[in-house]
Amino acid sequence: MPFDPAIAIVLGGAVVGFLLAVFGGGGSVLAAPVLLYLGGVTDAHVAIGTASAAVAANAAFNLIGHWRGGRIKWPCATVFAIAGLVGSLAGSSIAKLVSGEHLLLAFAAAMAAIGLSMLRKPKVEGNPDVHLDMKMVMRLAPLGLLTGLAAGFFGIGGGFLIVPGLMLASGMTMANATASSLLSVALFGAATSANYAFTGQVDWPLAGLLLLGGAAGGIGGLFAAKTLANHTRLARTLFAGMIIVVAAYVAWRAIGG
């Protein structure tokens, strides 16, 4: 009996939501491959537009949990997100002009870069009491713009870029950056999906299935984040390896395998 694509999409969404809650980024890059290779979607643009809608909603859901935990640095997160919003609209507009095959190859390259970046040992130092000033705004805004551009083009949340970007520009801790990044992930995903929806390239029922799974996975991820606190390095390494393998598969399929 063939596996129901709807069930595959819900389960894939659960994985995405779980990883977003635990790592604050990286998981969203799996949403489009879930739709393409498990959910029966054949158009890369539709897969990316639909995935962006679900990822935005998942990030917003996970944002609430971190907000309640007091881990979000709202002033810094807001400046970064607003600047990136402009970039995400530009990036997604450019991506719509690129052929599906070339877009998937670029997407695979982005996935590989995400996986490799997660193999690096993350910094845990930082100032837990950062306060926004004009000098910091001038660092946050350009980084936000560039990150949003990449997130919009590739149809990913961009957390793997947002977290180090926030840390670099503000000096906040990784825990604060991980939580704060979800505001940008939510806004970038919403802008990207809206751009694709404008040309009818978002499948809302499939986005709903991803979101359903993502909500359940996000709840589990918030609890798992505490449990994995002492094993974060091992978890990131395994996760990075999985992303690199999926990237290779996406590239192989795009080339015509």
C-alpha positions, 0 to 999 in steps of 0.5 A: 500500500503506497504511503499517503503523501499527506501523512508524509507532509505532516511528518515532515512538517513535524521534523521542521517544527522540531528543529526550528524550536531546538536550533532556531534555524536549519530545519526550514531548509527541509520543508521544500524537499519534503514537498518535492520528494514526499508530497508529490509537488513537481514545481520547485517554485510552488514547493518553495512558496508553500514551504515559506508559508508554513515555515513562517507560521511555524517560526511564529508559533515557536517565537511565542514559547521563547517570548514567554521564556524571556529569551528574545532581545526585541529591539535588536531582533526588530531592527534586523527583521525589518531590514531583512523584510525588504531583502526577502521581497527582493530575493524572492522576486529574483528567484521567481525569474530563475528556472526550476532546475537552476533554482533547485541547484542553487537551493542544494548549494545553500543546503550544503552551506547550511550543513557545513556551517552547523559543523563549526563549533558555535560560540557560547559567549556573549552579553546577555544584557545588550541594549540597542544604540545607533551604532548597533543599528548601523551594524544590524540593518545591513546584515539583516538586509543581506540575510533577508535577500538570501532567505527570500531567494532560496525560500528558507527561514535563514536562521543559520545566517540570522543567529550568527548575524545577530551575535556579530552585530549586537554581541548577544549570547547564542541563546538570545540570538537563537530565540530572537532569530525566529522573528526574522524567520517568521517575517522573511517566510511571510514576505517570501510566501506572499510574493509567490502567492501573488502569482499563484505559486503557493498550495495552501492546503499543503502549507496547512499540512506542513503547519499542522505537523510543525505545530506538534513538532515545535511543542516537542522541540521546546521541551527537547531544547532543555533535554539536549542542552548537554548534548547540543554539539552531537545533535548539531553534527548529526543534523548537519550530516542529514542536511548535507545528504539531502542537499546531495539528493536535491542536486542529483534530482535537479541534474536529472538523476 
